[in-house]
Amino acid sequence: MDRTERFYRIDRLLRDNRVVTIDRFLDDLAVSRATFKRDLEYMRDRLNAPIEWDREAGGYRFVEPVVGGPEYELPGLWFNESEILALLSMESLLEEIEPGLLGPRLEPLKARLSSLIESSRHSADEVRKRIRVLRMGSRSREIRFFEQIALGLMKRRRLCLNYFVRSRDELTYRDVSAQRLVHYRDNWYLDAWCHSAEAVRSFALDAVEGARVLDEPAIEVPGGDLDRLLGIGYGIFSGAEVKWAKLRFSAQRARWVAAEEWHPQQRCTFDGAGRYVLEVPYSKDPELMMDILKHGSEVEVLAPPALRERVAQELVAAAHRYRA
């Protein structure tokens, strides 16, 4: 850690503990005794830190500052892009959780997040006012049976789900063995062994219209098999039979798409005309189709032929609707 980070760490150790020994500081900061002494002298002399050695306790501690004396203030510490996004996103997620039984336990966590978001010169309210995290594309329907599903998952009991299949506009009844919960693109999904289909399936939790924990024990799908079936293909619509989509974006659109990660195993290159060629694995294509179609005429599906034909049909149908 750099010197400013060490100042904040020294400050936090002293605030969290009545007395802190030299050995504790050296272990936590991973610095030499001489470096620690220089840091401490700087904090005392330049930052006016009210730190004193307590001979009886055998360590350093904060003391009450002198009334009317110089104010103690740490140098400004700010977050990098990923850190501030993570903090504000966690805070946003917590705000959406209804109080319930977790309410009293969540409040200290929310307060802790607020203190982390604050810097020495910027209040948490000021940071929230100046930086916004917009969570677009998430479905706002209430997830009514999260607790029951999580209970069955952790107790390793089967679940009976009343599940609405949007593609068929049909309410179905599924007996499943839950394997894991997944939060993806601001939505919750349950990866489970479906005893009706005798296969691994992924269920959107906001489409669950009823859930009941059964007495029968859940079967266990080995983690490797689960990843092979659901963790390789594109997005949440993955599966065992993985195909590769080859997409070519215009040179103009490449300025944006080349900076995006569509899949951890994606392959990409530029052709001689400056167009961006992206290859991603997928099994089922609904989600991939949506991501392709949003780029309109700026992208062309090169392979496989079946995906190219499906995208072409969607574009023709869209054009026909506008002409009509």
Buried (B, 14 or more C-beta within 10 A) or exposed (E): EEEEEBBBBBBEBBEEBEBBEBEBBBEBBEBEEEBBEEBBEBBBEEBBBBBEEEEEEEBBBBEEEEEEEEEBEBEEEEBEEEEBEEBBEBBBEBEEEEEEEEEEEBEEEBEEBBEBBBBEEBEBEEBBEEEEBEEEEEBEEEBEBBEBBBBBBEEEBBBBBBBBEEEEEEEBEBBBBBBBBBEEEBBBBBBBBBBEEEEBBBBBBBBBEBBEBBEEEBEEBEEEBBEBBBEBBBBBBBBEEBBBBBBBBBEEBBEEBEEEEBBEEBEBEEEEEEBBBBBBBBBBBEBBBEBBEEBEEBBBBBBBEEBBEBBEEBBEEEEEEEEE
